[in-house]
């Protein structure tokens, strides 16, 4: 661009832009076109143009003259900085004021690490809920030195490397102005103070590994693989930061009689052929420990389902419970007495499926086919 370019257009702002909007626009463009970041051929010229526009528009007096008289109102017709940095001595200070603190690495509060542990529960504990006490290892602030790392009764010393600032600054000058590089002090790790008499408990670290105990309430209805978050139950933070969280992963042991399907319980009810064919009043166990009577109707087929409402797993979110689903499991006998064999033979004949010799091995299969 030439010296006649509109300074507001250079920064991409309107003439009604506030000083804060002008600052933000300059900062964004300066970072984009700084020759140390942008290696394109036009970057240097664009960078100078942006700097010159900001030098004028950031000064209320110069901005006023520019708004009234245009470029002619600025030093005899030229906007400073557009012909090079020789006429723009203050740009290094402007750029430094914007960016000198952004790279600071002085120690800041840091959140502690999260921890994860596994908790095994019996099937009934997961269904009905339980309160358990957890014991686990974590990093805690050392109580003997109050997390300073210094032996109790003595004070930390000022770091001689950074003179207590916690950071080291290095000033660099170039054609484009003055820049300040800021890095955390390696000796004190950004603290500004150093340990001269280490705490014997934590050996100067300010933290130590210790066993933690915490109670956790397992809600009724929790499922295998679920995770519970305990805020602040993780390791201690550093530099005064908050502790991390503890995540408890729940592992549920299987039950010998019940299977969980969502919030329903599935129970396999064994029935012999006669019970399935004639019907029966069966006793069905419940997870609470009692039994309920269930009427099995005549002609019940293998795999038939009988729901018992509200006797399943409590809904972990909300009220109510799932169902206890009873599934008929018709058991075919594998060994028959002579009398039972005679009866089954008569049954087969009455159903139109006469028995074959015992060595044919198909009579029971025919009976199963006849019964469905």
Buried (B, 14 or more C-beta within 10 A) or exposed (E): BEEEBEBBEBBBBEEEBEEEBBBBBBBEBBEEBBBEEBEEEEBBEBBBBBBBBBBBBBBEEBBEBBEEEBBEBBEEEBBBBBEEBEBBEEBBEBBBEBBBEEEBBBBEEEBBBBBEBEBEBEBBBBBBBBEBEBEBEBBBBBEEBEBBBBBBEEEBBBBEBBEBBBBBEEEEEEEBBBBBEBBBBEEBBBBBBBBEBBBEBBEBBBBBEEEBEBEBEBEBBBBBEBEBEBEEBBBBBBBEBBBBBBBBEBEBEEBEEBBBEEBBBBBEBEBEBEBBBEBBEBEBBBBEEEEEEBEBEEEBEBEBEBEBEEBBBBBBEEEEBBBBBBBBBBEEEEEBEEEEBEEBBEBBEEEEBEBEEEEEEEBBEBBEEEBE
